[in-house]
Amino acid sequence: MSVATVTAPRSVSLTKNRPAPTVTDPALVRRAVKAAALGNAMEWFDFGVYSYIAVTLGKVFFPSGNPTAQLLSTFGAFAAAFLVRPLGGLVFGPLGDRVGRQKVLAVTMIMMAAGTFAIGLIPSYGTIGVGAPILLLAARLVQGFSTGGEYAGASTFIAEYAPDKRRGFLGSWLEFGTLAGYIGGAGLVTLMTSLLSSDDLTSWGWRIPFLVAGPMGIIGLYLRMRLEETPAFAAEVEKAEAGRTKVPLREMVAGQWKALLLCVGLVLVFNVTDYMLLSYMPSYLTSELKYDETHGLLVVLGVMALMMIVQPFAGALTDRVGRRPVIAAGCAGFLFLSIPALLLIRQGSLAAVGLGMGALGLLLVCFTAAMPAALPALFPTRVRYGSLSIGFNVSVSLFGGTTPLVVTALIGATGDMMMPAYYMMAASLIGGAAVWFMSESAGRPLPGSAPSVER
């Protein structure tokens, strides 16, 4: 059965001004959500491993003898990948609006897996000298370029499949997949740091998580190649066959500037807090607080497991009460609770660290549950993939992916260990302003698309 099948139930009254609703097949919707979420998990396993093993990578590729300088250099390469994400978004986003979401998502899967696998093959600095960090940077740029088309494509794919009344719940599984990928990456690194000596980990053990990306990429590609295009995109194809012209880049940017500003603000608070908690905090516990490396990773694993449990329920909540109240609650929580949470983390005991990290994780769920449905609803179908890719990646590149580097540098410059809290509070103010101006999208059709109901 084609996913793009559009029929109207007998009970639905149609008029000339009201398009026939898209009636979705629940089995096909579940398959689409599963494939997008699993593919996203594969992508973020690849991307997340780099964060969890950052301290070891600093020793392998940047052996300066200064732990802070090593960490800064490693996170510098991490941040460099985000600088090319807008370029990836400019390429993959418009391409997704022109040739289809499914085809582009398959390409991003291949590139991400290839870039990560290549990192596992790079000789160390001690073997080839300065060529090692150069090759590391090149592989990171491939990862960043491919990721430029990933999140916008995957969230668009699920949003365009989902019935209007369940878009929040179904969209929340995209970030469920992200968390699963993070847990997979962190779990593997934790296992390795527990089983291997520091010398073995630095010598060869660090390569294992990156080499795993090869077979995982094949699995993710298989899942995505089995997908069909969304009903919304199929309708756009019909318009193109009737003489619809290609969408110029100017229309994706200048024609959507208000929605793009909202997108940048929402993505800023989402990704600053996300990368702060899931990418930076493991290294913060180890390098700044001298916390045991294995125990620090285990705490983060526990927080992510808690988030996974809550995630689908929070997604369903956004369908009942709306996206705006849930996102606003997250912004308010980070504004008022970031300092108390970080003070708990700095107290140092396992219980205090777990409580502080857990509080931040539950606040982050407000964003991970709502954003996959809220962000695609900012843009019409005609430009959704392209405009969302541009807005999302510009914001992530400038603010989200640079979070570990900026916060590490701020701590080094000021000596103030509370910088992570201040940074999250500033992000929450910007996110709160975006929530104030955004429209509620829960239970409503996507802009430019017919209403979507479940069969």
N, C-alpha and C positions, 0 to 999 in steps of 0.2 A: 504494500500500500504506500502511495506517495505521501510524504509528510505535508505536501502543499495542498492536499485535498481540502477544498473549501465547500462546505454545504451548510444549509440553514435548516435547523430543526423546524418541524411543522408548527410548534408552539410559538415560534418567534415571528412577530409581525414586522414585515419589511416595508419601508417606504422609499421614495425616490431619493430622499436626503439622508437615509441611514443605510450604510453598506451592510450586506449580509455578513453575519459574524463568521469568523473562522472557528470551525468545530474541530478540536484537537483530539487525537487518539491518545488516551492515557499511556498505553504501552509504548508508543513512539516518543512521547514526551519524556517518560522515564529513561528510555534508552539515550535520548539526546542529553539529558541532564547528567546521566552517569558517565557518558563518554567525555563530555566537556569537563566535568569535575575530576575524573580520573586523569585526563590529559593535563589538567592544571596541576594536579598533584605531582605528576611526573616532572613538569616544568619546574615547580618550586622545590622539589627535592634537589634537582640539579643546582638551582640558584641558591638555595638555603645552605647547602653543605659548605659553601665557601665561607659563610658567616661563622658557622659553628667550629670550623677548624682554622680560624683566622690567626690565632696565636702561633700555631705550628707553621702555617704558610709564611708568616713573617720571618721565622728562623730559616726556612728553606730558600726563600727568594730575596729577602732583604736582611742579610746577616750583619747589621750594623753594631751589634752588641748592646744597643739601647732598646729595652723592651717597648718603651713608649714610641720611639721612632719607628720600630718595626711594625707596631700596630697601626700607626698613622699611614705608613707606606702601604700596608695590606689593605686598609680601608680606602686608601686613595685609589688603588686599582679597582676596588669594589665600586666606588663612586664613579669612576671613569665609565663604567658600563652604562650608567644612567645618563651620561651626557649624550650618548648616541640613541637612547630610547626615543626621543622625539623624531629622529630621522627614520627609525623603524616604524613609528606611528605614521609619519608622512607617506611612507611607502606602502605599508600593509593596510592601513585604514582605508584610504581611497580604493585600493585594490579590492578589499573586501566588499565595498559598496558596488564595485563594478563586476567582478567575476564570481563573487560568492564568499560567504563566511567560511564554509567548510574547507574549501581549497586553501585559503590563507592559513587557517588554523593547522592544517597538515604541514605546511611549509615551516611555520614557526616551531613546530614540534621537532622537525628534522634538524633545524639550525641550532636549537637550544641543546639537544642531545649531543650533536657533533662538537659544539664549543666546549661543553663540560667534559666530554670524553677526552678531548685534546689536552685539557689541563692535566689530566692524569698521566700523560705521556711526556710532559715537559721535563727536561733535565734540570737539576738544581743549579743554584748560583755557583756552588762549589765546583760544578762540572763544566759549565759553559760560560760562567761569568755574567756579564750584563745582558747577554742574550736571553737568560732565563726570565727576568722580570719583563722584558720586551715581549716575549712569547706569551707570558701570562696575561699581559695587557691586551694583546691581540685576541686571545681566546675570550677574554671578558667582553671585548667589544662585539664579538660575534653573538655572545649571549645577550648582551644588552640590546643589540639591533633586533634580534628575533623576539625578545620579550616586548618590544615596542608594539607588536601587533597581537600579543597574547591576551591580556586581561580584557581589553575592550572587545575583542572578538568573542571570547568565551562568554562574557556577560551578555553581550548582544545576542549571541546564539541562544542562550537559555531564556532570556527575556522574550525573544520573538517566538519561542516555542510555547511558553507557559500561558495558561489561562489567566485572564486578568485578575481573578480573585485569589489565585495561588502563586502569583509571581514572586512575592517575597519569600515564601517557604521554599519554592523550587530554586530560586536564585541563591538562597543561603547555602545550598549544597556546593556551590562553586568554591566558596571560602572554606567549606568543610574539607574539600579536596586540597586546598592550599595548606590547611593545618595538618592534614594527613601527610602531605609531602614534607612539611617542616619536621613533623615527628619522625618520619622515616629517616630524614637526613640527620637530625639530632640524635636519634636512637643509634644509628650506625656509628656516628662519631663517638658517642658515649661508650658504646661497646668496645670500640677500638682503643680508646684511652684507658679503659679498664683492663684490657687484656694485654696491651703492648707496653713495653717500656718507652720512656721518653725518647731514647735514641732510636728505637725501631720505628716509632711513629714519625719521627723527623726524617729518617733514612728512606723508608719505603711505605709505611702504613698509611700515610696521608693520601696516597694515590688511590686507594681502594674505593672510597666513596665516589670519586670522579669517574673511575672506570666502570662502575655499576651503571652509569648513565647510558651506555651503549645499548644493552638489552632493554632497559626501561624505555628508552626512546622508541625502540621498535614496537613495543607493546602499545605505547601511546599513539604512535602513528597508525597502527592497525585499528585502534578504537575510533580514531577520527576519520579514517578513510571509509568506515562503514556508515557514517552519518549522511543524511540527506540535507538539502538546504531547508531553511525555515519557511513557513508559510508567508511571512511578511516579505522576505526577499523574493520568493516566487511571484508574489503579486507585483513587485517592482520590475521583475523581468518581463512580465506581461505588458507593463507600461512601456518598457524599452522597445519591445517588439512593435508597439503601436506608434513608435516614432519619438520616444523620449530621448533627450540628449544626455550626454555624460555630465556628471556633476563637476563643475570647476572647483578648484581648491578655494577660490575666493568665497564661494557659497558656503563651504564647510567652516570657514573662519569668520569672515566679515558678516556673513548672513546669520551666524549663530553666536555672535559675540557675547550676548547676555548669558546664554546657556553655558558658554565656555568659561566665563568668569565664575559662575556658580560651580561648575565642574572642578575648576582649579582649586577653589576654596574647600570643597568637600573632600577632594582627593588629598589635599594638603593635610588636613587633620587626620584623615584615615591612615595615610602612609607614614607620617611622622610618628604617630603613636605605634603603628604596626612595626616599623623597623626599629624603633626604640626598644620595644619590648622583646621582639622575637629575634632580632639580629644583633643589636648592640648590647643588651643586658648580659648575655653569656660572657662576653669579653669584658664588660664592666665589672662583673663579679670576680673574674679571674685577675685581670691586670690592675684594676684600680683598688678593689677591696681585698685583694690577695685571698680570694675565696678558692677553695679546692675546685679544680677544673671539672672533675667528674660530678661532684655534688651540684655545682652550678648548672650544668647541663641537665641533670635530673630534675632540678626545680623547674626549669623552663619546659621540659617534657611534661611534667605534671600540670603546669598551667595550660599548655596547649591541649592536653587531654580534657581538662575541664571545659575549655572553650568549645571543643568539638561536641561535648555532651549538650551544652546549652545552645549551640548554634542553630539547629533546626527549629527549636522552640521559639527562639528569638526571631527567626525568619517568619514563622507563622504569626507571631505577635505583630509584626509590621503589616501583615495583611488585615489584621483586625483593628488596630489603633492608628495605623499609618506609618509611613517612613519618617516623616518630620519629627514626631514626638520621640521616637526611639533614637534618632541621630542627635537630637537636642539633648536628650538625657546623657548620652555619651560625652558630649562637649562639656556639659555642666559638671559631670563627674570628674573629668580630667582637669578642669579648672580648679576645683575645690579639693580634690583628693590626691593630686600628684605629689605634693609636698609630704603629706602624711604617709603615703605609700612608700616614697623613697626613703624617708626617715626609718620606716620599719625595715626596709631592705638593708640600709646601712647599719642597723643594729647588729646584724651579722649572724644571729642564730638561725638555724634551719627553719624553725617555726615562724620567726619574724620575716625572713626572706620569702617564705612560701606565702604568707598572708599578704604581704605587700605586692608581690608579683601576681597573686591570684586576684586581688582587687583590680589591678590594672588590666589583667586579662579579661575580666568580666565587663569592664568598661569598653574595652576594645571590641567585644562582641556586638555592642550597639552599632558599630560601623560595619564589621564583617557580615552581619546579618542583613543590614538594610541597603548597603551600597550596590551590590550586584543588581538589585531591582531598581534602585533610585537613579543611578547614573545613566543607564540606557534610556530611561524615560525623559531625560532632559532634551533629547534630540529626535527629530522626525526620521522615519525609516530611510528616506532618500539619502541622508547624510550621516546616519547614526554611527556606523562603524568608523568612518573617517573622522568626524568631529569628536567623537568620544576618544579615539586614539590620540588625537592631537592634544586635547585638553588634559587627559589622564597622564600622558607621558611627559608633557611639559611640567606639570605639577610634581610628579614623582621625581623627575630629574633634578629640578631645582631644590626641592624640599625633602622628599621622602628618602631617596637613595643616598643623599648626602648627609643624612642624620648622624650615622656613626662617626663619620669624619669630622663634621662640624662640632659635635658634642665633645669628642676626644680632644680636639684642638682648643675648645673653650675651657675645658678642665685644665689642660696644660698651660694655657695663658693666664688663667685667673686663680687656679688652685681650688676653685669652688666645686666640691663634689656634688652639689645640688643642681648643677646645670641641666641634667636630664629632666628634672621636674619643671624647671623654668621653661625649657624648650617646649615641653608638652602643653604647658599652660598657655603659652603664646599661640600655639597651633589651635588650641581649643577655642580661643577668641575668634580667630579667623573662620574656623568651621562654623561657629555659632552664628556669625554674620551671614554666611552662605545659607544656613538653614532658614534664617529669618526671611530671606527673599525667595527661596525656592517654593514651587507649588507642590501640593500633595498629589501623588500619583497612584496610591494604593487603590486597587479595585477598578482602575480606569484603563481604557485602551491605550496602547503606546501611541504617541503622536505620529500621524501619518499612516496608521494601521487600522484595520477593521477591529471591532471588538472580538475578543477571543474567549471562547467558552469550552468547557470540557464535555466530551461526549458521554 
